[in-house]
Structures are given as structure tokens and as C-alpha cells.
Amino acid sequence: MDERVREHADVLVDWSARVEAGDDVVLSVGPDAHELAVAVAEKLGERGANLLATYGSGEITRAYLRAHDGDFDEDPAHELALVENADVYLSLGGGRNTSATADVPGDQRRAYNGARSEIRETRLGTRWVSTVHPTRSLAQQANMAYEEYQNFAYDAILRDWESLADEMSQLKELLDAGSEVRLVSRDTDLTMRIEDRSAVNSAASVAYDSHNLPSGEVFTAPDATEGEVTFDVPMTLRGESVRNVRLEFADGEVVDYDAEQGADVIGDILETDTGARRLGELGIGMNRGIDRYTDNILFDEKMGDTIHLALGRAYDACLPDGESGNESDVHVDLITDVSEDSRLEIDDEVVQRNGRFRWENSFDG
């Protein structure tokens, strides 16, 4: 076994999920994540946690959804009980086909997701963490040789997370104190209110309200969005390629949209529910260990020189106690490159220009 697989498991269990002796852990394992699952299971055994492993396959999901009549039971009790009794939920991605569910009809997908809202909310109440094992399918999607992709993935995952957390705290403080954010770049001029919101220093640990490994972003829950934004980073959404998405906002909602490719996918997402037309997240990527796009949102949205916005659900960690943010059955991230001809302002003060922050030596104020 590559020693980096064990290091990945160490970071996941110790830093990210903070697993303790006696924790009840659900481990969802992708088809080609077997090797990482073995390393994680060994680590959990050493820790004295209680392990239940499940199999997470896109092809199984596809077969089930395409065969079902679409009248799904609300939050099936056996599945709900599983997450209700879990302290930790670890998802190890690593499928054989990154487009396995591409031909699942949108209405079928919406019905299934809508019928599992309580299960989803309960899982989000655990110490949950999502990560991926570098696989050949992910390497192919990223247009890399397998060994090249392994090196890329571990550069992003095996970081000095404490040092990165310290750096990202500077941006968190600025967002926490701010009232309005403005993003300006080519084909983009967007304003968002962030008053009374709390930014999350997403340092790949539940101790920071962060649930992805790798991570390396600071995000908050915007409101009252106005203007236009273009997302120029190519992505795969629901198994289909999406390029150059343009959204227009008025009174906080998407009022017009278009895309060079995949406009129908964007339209389908927007039709999910009322909340899908509003933003649930403004995220600023700060993980410079991620140095190229890979068509994998887990990595791409954390990349330095990028900003992403998510349609749909807002995270409670960004909201004042007792306040409900944007609610939706979806949370779909879209990414824009801010490495050139761009600026990010907080209350009319430029805090990032052309991808560089004001505390960096290369910042051009």
C-alpha cells in the first residue's frame, strides 16, 4: 500500500472527523476506494470506534432510480435510523464512472432527493466528512496520467492544515465584519449582502465546521444578490458538461440564465424548488496545493485564484442562532476564475485582486 494512503486515512480520522473511542462510524465506500477504506478501517479499529461500512455506487443508484416508479417513500425508517445513530459519517468517493447517473431523468432525481430531506439533514448533523481516493476514472476526467493524478491529489490532501487555517482566518475576520461583498471581473458585476453572517474557515476539519478533505476555502451565506455573474470554469454537473454559465440576479433570485453548454442542466437545477434560484454560498478558494482544474468540485472549488457560488441550500454554520437561511434540496457550486482582471471588495475595500489577497506580497492594491 502506498504510504500516502495511510497518511490520508490518518488526516481523515484524526484531523478531519476527530474520531474518538466509542464513536459509531458509518463508512460509505466507493467502488474503487477499497484501499483507502482498508486504511481507514484499520485506523478506526486502533481508535476503538464502532464501524459499519456501506457501499456507495453511482451505477447502483442509477439502476434503482431508473427502475423506480418515482413515488418514493418519505425518509425510509431503516435509512434514517442509520444516520440517526451515527456519530461520524465518512464518505470515500472513488467511482468507476464519473458520469454513472448522467441519464437519470431530472424529475426522478428531484423526487428522490426531496423524499430524503430528513435523512440529509440528520446526516449533516453528524461529524461528516467527504473525501476521495485518487482513482483512474478521476485521473481520466482530469486529463491526467494516473500517477500524475495521485501526486496532484495528495498535494491537495496532505497539507499543513493548521498553517493554512491561520492564513484563512484573516479572510474570515474580514467577511465576519463586513456588510456587502462585490465581485467584479470580465462579464461579472455582482453584489451580495453578508451582514450578520459568520464565515467558515474551512480547514478540512469538523472543528472548523469544515467537512471536505481536501478543503481550503472560506465561505459564507450571502443574501440579497444583485447583478450578473459568469462562471468560466468547465464542470460536469449531473453527468453532463457545463461551460460558461451566466446568471442574472434581481431581488436575490435568478431571473435569467444561459450557458455555452449545458443550459438545460442549469435550468433543471433551477426548477428543483424556490430555494434553488437563490444563493446558499459564497466561497473563496485558498488551497494553492490545487494548481489546476480537474472537473471535480471537491478540488476545483478550493483552488486558489477562484471564487465559487452555490445555488440552493445555505449552511447553518454561517447563520445566526435560530435563523434559517436559504433552504433547498440542492446545493450546486459554480466556479469563476479570478486570476486576471478581477477584484473582490468588502464594503468598498479591495481585499483580493487578480487572485491575490492584500496580505500577500504579490497583492497589487
C-alpha positions as CSV (number, residue, x, y, z in Angstrom):
1,M,0.0,0.0,0.0
2,D,1.2,3.5,-0.9
3,E,2.2,5.1,2.4
4,R,0.2,8.2,1.3
5,V,-3.0,6.2,1.5
6,R,-2.3,5.6,5.2
7,E,-1.4,9.3,5.7
8,H,-4.7,10.2,4.0
9,A,-6.6,7.9,6.5
10,D,-4.7,9.5,9.4
11,V,-5.7,13.0,8.3
12,L,-9.3,11.9,7.8
13,V,-9.8,10.2,11.1
14,D,-7.7,12.4,13.3
15,W,-7.7,15.9,11.9
16,S,-10.9,16.0,9.8
17,A,-13.5,13.9,11.7
18,R,-11.9,13.9,15.2
19,V,-13.0,10.3,15.8
20,E,-12.9,9.2,19.4
21,A,-13.1,5.8,21.1
22,G,-16.6,4.5,21.2
23,D,-17.8,6.7,18.2
24,D,-20.4,5.0,15.9
25,V,-19.0,5.5,12.4
26,V,-20.7,4.9,9.1
27,L,-18.2,4.5,6.3
28,S,-19.6,4.8,2.8
29,V,-17.1,3.3,0.3
30,G,-17.0,4.0,-3.4
31,P,-16.3,1.1,-5.8
32,D,-12.6,1.9,-6.3
33,A,-11.9,3.4,-2.8
34,H,-11.2,0.0,-1.4
35,E,-7.6,0.7,-0.5
36,L,-8.4,3.9,1.4
37,A,-11.3,2.1,3.1
38,V,-8.9,-0.6,4.4
39,A,-6.6,2.0,5.8
40,V,-9.4,3.9,7.4
41,A,-10.9,0.8,8.9
42,E,-7.5,-0.1,10.4
43,K,-7.3,3.4,11.9
44,L,-10.8,3.2,13.3
45,G,-10.0,-0.2,14.9
46,E,-6.9,1.2,16.6
47,R,-9.1,4.1,17.9
48,G,-11.7,1.8,19.3
49,A,-14.5,3.2,17.2
50,N,-17.5,1.1,16.0
51,L,-17.5,0.6,12.3
52,L,-20.3,0.0,9.8
53,A,-19.2,0.0,6.2
54,T,-21.7,0.6,3.3
55,Y,-21.2,0.5,-0.5
56,G,-21.8,3.8,-2.4
57,S,-22.0,3.2,-6.2
58,G,-23.3,5.5,-8.8
59,E,-24.2,2.6,-11.0
60,I,-26.4,1.1,-8.3
61,T,-28.1,4.5,-7.7
62,R,-28.7,4.8,-11.5
63,A,-30.2,1.3,-11.7
64,Y,-32.5,2.0,-8.8
65,L,-33.7,5.4,-9.9
66,R,-34.3,4.5,-13.5
67,A,-36.4,1.4,-12.5
68,H,-38.4,3.1,-9.8
69,D,-41.9,4.5,-10.5
70,G,-40.9,7.8,-8.9
71,D,-43.3,7.6,-5.9
72,F,-40.6,7.4,-3.2
73,D,-41.4,6.8,0.4
74,E,-40.5,9.8,2.6
75,D,-37.3,9.2,4.6
76,P,-37.4,5.4,4.9
77,A,-37.1,4.4,8.6
78,H,-34.2,2.0,8.1
79,E,-32.0,4.5,6.3
80,L,-33.0,7.3,8.7
81,A,-32.2,5.1,11.7
82,L,-28.7,4.5,10.3
83,V,-27.8,8.2,10.3
84,E,-29.7,9.0,13.5
85,N,-27.5,6.6,15.4
86,A,-24.2,7.7,13.8
87,D,-21.7,10.0,15.5
88,V,-19.5,10.2,12.4
89,Y,-20.3,9.7,8.7
90,L,-17.3,9.3,6.3
91,S,-17.8,9.2,2.6
92,L,-15.0,7.8,0.5
93,G,-15.6,8.7,-3.2
94,G,-13.9,6.7,-5.9
95,G,-16.3,5.5,-8.6
96,R,-15.5,3.7,-11.8
97,N,-17.6,6.1,-14.0
98,T,-17.9,9.8,-13.1
99,S,-20.9,10.0,-15.3
100,A,-22.7,6.9,-14.0
101,T,-26.0,8.8,-13.3
102,A,-26.0,11.0,-16.4
103,D,-29.1,9.5,-17.9
104,V,-31.3,9.6,-14.8
105,P,-34.2,11.9,-15.6
106,G,-34.2,15.2,-13.7
107,D,-37.8,14.7,-12.3
108,Q,-36.8,11.3,-10.9
109,R,-33.7,12.8,-9.3
110,R,-35.7,15.7,-7.8
111,A,-38.3,13.3,-6.4
112,Y,-35.7,11.1,-4.8
113,N,-33.8,13.9,-3.2
114,G,-37.0,15.6,-2.0
115,A,-38.1,12.4,-0.3
116,R,-34.9,12.2,1.8
117,S,-34.7,15.7,3.3
118,E,-34.8,14.5,6.9
119,I,-32.2,11.9,6.2
120,R,-30.0,14.5,4.6
121,E,-30.4,17.0,7.5
122,T,-29.7,14.2,10.0
123,R,-26.5,13.2,8.2
124,L,-25.4,16.8,8.2
125,G,-25.9,16.8,12.0
126,T,-23.1,14.2,12.4
127,R,-19.4,14.8,12.2
128,W,-19.5,14.1,8.5
129,V,-16.6,14.3,6.1
130,S,-16.4,13.7,2.3
131,T,-13.1,12.8,0.6
132,V,-12.0,10.9,-2.5
133,H,-9.4,8.2,-3.2
134,P,-7.5,9.0,-6.3
135,T,-8.7,6.6,-9.0
136,R,-8.2,6.1,-12.7
137,S,-11.6,7.4,-13.6
138,L,-10.9,10.6,-11.7
139,A,-7.5,10.8,-13.4
140,Q,-9.1,10.4,-16.8
141,Q,-11.7,13.0,-16.0
142,A,-8.9,15.4,-15.1
143,N,-7.0,14.5,-18.3
144,M,-4.0,13.3,-16.3
145,A,-1.9,10.1,-16.1
146,Y,-2.8,8.1,-13.1
147,E,0.5,8.6,-11.3
148,E,0.3,12.3,-12.1
149,Y,-3.2,12.5,-10.6
150,Q,-2.2,10.7,-7.5
151,N,0.6,13.2,-6.9
152,F,-1.8,16.1,-7.5
153,A,-4.5,14.7,-5.2
154,Y,-2.1,14.1,-2.3
155,D,-0.5,17.5,-2.7
156,A,-4.0,18.9,-2.1
157,I,-4.9,16.5,0.8
158,L,-1.7,16.1,2.8
159,R,-1.4,19.8,3.7
160,D,-0.2,21.6,6.8
161,W,-3.8,22.3,7.7
162,E,-3.0,24.3,10.9
163,S,-0.9,26.8,9.0
164,L,-3.5,27.1,6.2
165,A,-6.2,27.6,8.8
166,D,-4.2,30.5,10.3
167,E,-3.9,32.2,6.9
168,M,-7.5,31.7,6.1
169,S,-8.6,33.2,9.4
170,Q,-7.6,36.6,8.0
171,L,-10.2,36.4,5.3
172,K,-12.8,35.1,7.8
173,E,-12.3,38.1,10.0
174,L,-12.9,40.5,7.1
175,L,-16.1,38.7,6.0
176,D,-17.4,38.5,9.5
177,A,-17.0,42.2,10.0
178,G,-18.4,43.1,6.5
179,S,-21.9,44.0,5.3
180,E,-21.6,43.8,1.5
181,V,-19.4,41.9,-1.0
182,R,-18.9,42.9,-4.6
183,L,-17.3,40.7,-7.2
184,V,-16.1,42.4,-10.4
185,S,-14.4,40.7,-13.4
186,R,-14.9,40.3,-17.1
187,D,-18.7,39.8,-17.7
188,T,-19.3,39.8,-13.9
189,D,-20.6,42.6,-11.5
190,L,-22.3,41.1,-8.6
191,T,-23.2,42.4,-5.1
192,M,-24.3,40.3,-2.1
193,R,-25.2,41.2,1.5
194,I,-23.3,39.3,4.2
195,E,-24.3,41.3,7.3
196,D,-24.8,39.3,10.5
197,R,-23.3,36.2,8.7
198,S,-20.4,34.1,10.1
199,A,-17.8,32.9,7.6
200,V,-16.4,29.4,7.9
201,N,-12.7,28.9,7.9
202,S,-12.9,25.6,6.0
203,A,-9.7,23.9,7.1
204,A,-10.8,20.3,6.4
205,S,-11.9,19.6,10.0
206,V,-15.2,19.4,11.8
207,A,-13.6,21.6,14.5
208,Y,-13.8,24.4,11.9
209,D,-17.3,23.5,10.7
210,S,-15.5,22.1,7.6
211,H,-16.5,18.8,6.1
212,N,-14.4,18.2,2.9
213,L,-11.0,16.7,2.5
214,P,-9.3,18.4,0.8
215,S,-10.6,21.8,1.7
216,G,-9.0,25.2,1.8
217,E,-11.7,27.8,1.3
218,V,-13.5,30.5,3.3
219,F,-17.3,30.6,2.7
220,T,-20.3,32.4,4.0
221,A,-24.1,32.6,3.2
222,P,-24.9,35.6,1.1
223,D,-28.3,37.3,0.7
224,A,-29.9,40.0,-1.5
225,T,-27.9,39.1,-4.6
226,E,-28.0,41.6,-7.4
227,G,-26.2,41.7,-10.8
228,E,-24.7,39.3,-13.3
229,V,-22.0,36.6,-13.0
230,T,-20.3,34.4,-15.5
231,F,-18.8,31.0,-14.4
232,D,-16.0,30.2,-16.8
233,V,-14.6,27.1,-15.2
234,P,-15.8,24.0,-17.1
235,M,-17.7,21.5,-14.9
236,T,-19.6,18.2,-15.0
237,L,-23.0,18.5,-13.3
238,R,-25.3,15.5,-13.1
239,G,-23.0,13.7,-15.6
240,E,-23.2,16.4,-18.2
241,S,-20.6,19.0,-19.3
242,V,-21.4,22.6,-18.4
243,R,-19.5,25.6,-19.7
244,N,-19.6,29.4,-19.4
245,V,-22.8,29.7,-17.3
246,R,-24.3,33.1,-17.0
247,L,-26.7,34.0,-14.2
248,E,-28.6,37.3,-13.7
249,F,-30.0,38.1,-10.2
250,A,-32.6,40.6,-9.1
251,D,-34.1,40.8,-5.6
252,G,-31.9,37.8,-4.6
253,E,-33.2,35.4,-7.3
254,V,-32.0,34.2,-10.6
255,V,-34.2,35.9,-13.2
256,D,-32.3,34.8,-16.3
257,Y,-29.7,32.2,-17.2
258,D,-27.7,30.9,-20.1
259,A,-24.8,28.6,-20.8
260,E,-22.5,27.9,-23.8
261,Q,-23.0,24.2,-23.0
262,G,-25.4,22.5,-20.5
263,A,-28.0,25.2,-20.3
264,D,-30.7,22.5,-19.8
265,V,-28.8,21.2,-16.8
266,I,-28.8,24.6,-15.2
267,G,-32.5,25.0,-16.0
268,D,-33.3,21.7,-14.4
269,I,-31.4,22.7,-11.2
270,L,-33.2,26.0,-11.0
271,E,-36.5,24.2,-11.2
272,T,-35.8,22.0,-8.2
273,D,-37.6,24.3,-5.8
274,T,-37.8,28.0,-4.8
275,G,-34.5,28.0,-2.9
276,A,-32.6,26.7,-6.0
277,R,-32.9,30.1,-7.5
278,R,-31.1,31.8,-4.6
279,L,-27.6,31.6,-3.5
280,G,-26.6,29.5,-0.5
281,E,-22.9,30.0,-0.5
282,L,-20.1,32.4,-1.5
283,G,-16.8,30.6,-1.3
284,I,-13.3,31.8,-1.9
285,G,-10.7,29.2,-2.8
286,M,-7.3,29.4,-0.9
287,N,-5.7,25.9,-1.3
288,R,-2.7,26.6,-3.5
289,G,-1.8,22.9,-3.4
290,I,-4.5,22.6,-6.0
291,D,-2.9,24.1,-9.1
292,R,-5.2,23.0,-12.0
293,Y,-8.8,22.3,-12.8
294,T,-9.8,18.6,-12.6
295,D,-13.5,18.7,-13.3
296,N,-14.1,17.6,-9.7
297,I,-15.8,20.1,-7.5
298,L,-14.2,18.7,-4.3
299,F,-10.8,20.0,-5.6
300,D,-11.8,22.7,-8.1
301,E,-13.8,24.9,-5.7
302,K,-10.9,25.0,-3.2
303,M,-8.3,26.2,-5.8
304,G,-6.5,29.5,-5.2
305,D,-7.5,32.2,-7.7
306,T,-11.1,31.0,-7.8
307,I,-14.4,32.0,-6.3
308,H,-17.5,29.8,-6.3
309,L,-21.2,30.5,-5.7
310,A,-23.7,27.8,-4.8
311,L,-27.3,27.7,-5.9
312,G,-29.5,26.3,-3.2
313,R,-29.1,25.3,0.4
314,A,-27.2,27.5,2.9
315,Y,-25.2,26.0,5.7
316,D,-26.3,26.6,9.3
317,A,-22.8,27.3,10.4
318,C,-22.9,30.7,8.5
319,L,-26.2,31.8,10.1
320,P,-27.1,33.4,13.5
321,D,-28.6,31.0,16.0
322,G,-32.2,30.5,15.4
323,E,-32.1,31.9,11.8
324,S,-33.0,29.8,8.8
325,G,-31.0,30.6,5.7
326,N,-31.9,29.6,2.1
327,E,-33.5,26.2,2.0
328,S,-33.4,23.8,-0.9
329,D,-32.9,20.2,-1.8
330,V,-29.9,21.1,-3.8
331,H,-26.5,22.8,-3.3
332,V,-24.8,23.2,-6.6
333,D,-21.5,25.0,-6.9
334,L,-20.4,27.0,-9.9
335,I,-16.8,28.4,-10.2
336,T,-15.3,31.5,-11.8
337,D,-11.6,32.1,-12.4
338,V,-10.4,35.4,-10.7
339,S,-6.7,35.2,-11.6
340,E,-6.9,38.1,-14.0
341,D,-8.9,41.4,-14.4
342,S,-10.9,40.8,-11.2
343,R,-11.4,42.2,-7.8
344,L,-13.2,41.2,-4.6
345,E,-14.5,44.1,-2.4
346,I,-15.8,44.0,1.1
347,D,-17.6,47.3,1.9
348,D,-15.9,49.0,-1.0
349,E,-12.4,47.9,0.1
350,V,-10.5,45.7,-2.3
351,V,-9.3,42.6,-0.4
352,Q,-8.4,40.4,-3.4
353,R,-7.2,41.5,-6.8
354,N,-6.3,39.1,-9.6
355,G,-6.4,36.2,-7.2
356,R,-4.0,37.7,-4.6
357,F,-5.0,38.8,-1.1
358,R,-4.0,42.0,0.4
359,W,-1.7,40.3,3.0
360,E,0.3,38.6,0.2
361,N,3.4,40.2,-1.1
362,S,2.2,39.9,-4.7
363,F,-1.0,41.8,-4.0
364,D,-1.4,44.9,-6.3
365,G,-3.6,47.3,-4.4
